[in-house]
Amino acid sequence: MDGTQRNQIKPGMTVRIVLKKDQRSGLLTEGEVANILTSAPFHPHGIKVRLSDGQIGRVKEIIEEEED
């Protein structure tokens, strides 16, 4: 899933984000969502989040949790 819909992202989820410094290269950083920073329900470039390690970026991929 892409990260353009705010209702698909919840704190504690594992996501891949693009940091501001990596926007040109498209390098993705994986981490756990701590806070959702975008208040709008949709953003075409991805919902902005803060990861549990403090990094901030826009969600490009939501990592699907495998069900047992």
NORLIN-V760800 format. One record per residue. RES is the residue in one small letter. PHI is phi in whole degrees, 0 to 359 (999 if undefined). OMEGA is omega as a letter, one per 20 degrees, with the letter a starting at -180 (none if undefined). Layout:
res: <RES:RES>
phi: <PHI:PHI>
omega: <OMEGA:OMEGA>
This chain:
res: <m:d:g:t:q:r:n:q:i:k:p:g:m:t:v:r:i:v:l:k:k:d:q:r:s:g:l:l:t:e:g:e:v:a:n:i:l:t:s:a:p:f:h:p:h:g:i:k:v:r:l:s:d:g:q:i:g:r:v:k:e:i:i:e:e:e:e:d>
phi: <999:273:251:268:255:297:290:269:247:227:305:98:285:266:223:246:241:252:283:306:291:256:299:291:278:79:298:259:242:262:186:258:292:260:220:261:262:278:270:290:288:214:218:297:262:113:286:278:225:252:278:297:269:97:287:240:191:261:290:252:216:256:280:288:283:280:280:278>
omega: <r:a:a:a:a:a:r:a:a:r:a:r:r:a:r:a:r:r:a:a:a:a:a:a:a:r:a:r:a:r:a:a:r:a:r:a:r:a:a:r:a:r:a:a:r:r:a:a:r:r:a:r:r:r:a:r:a:a:r:r:r:a:a:r:a:r:r:none>
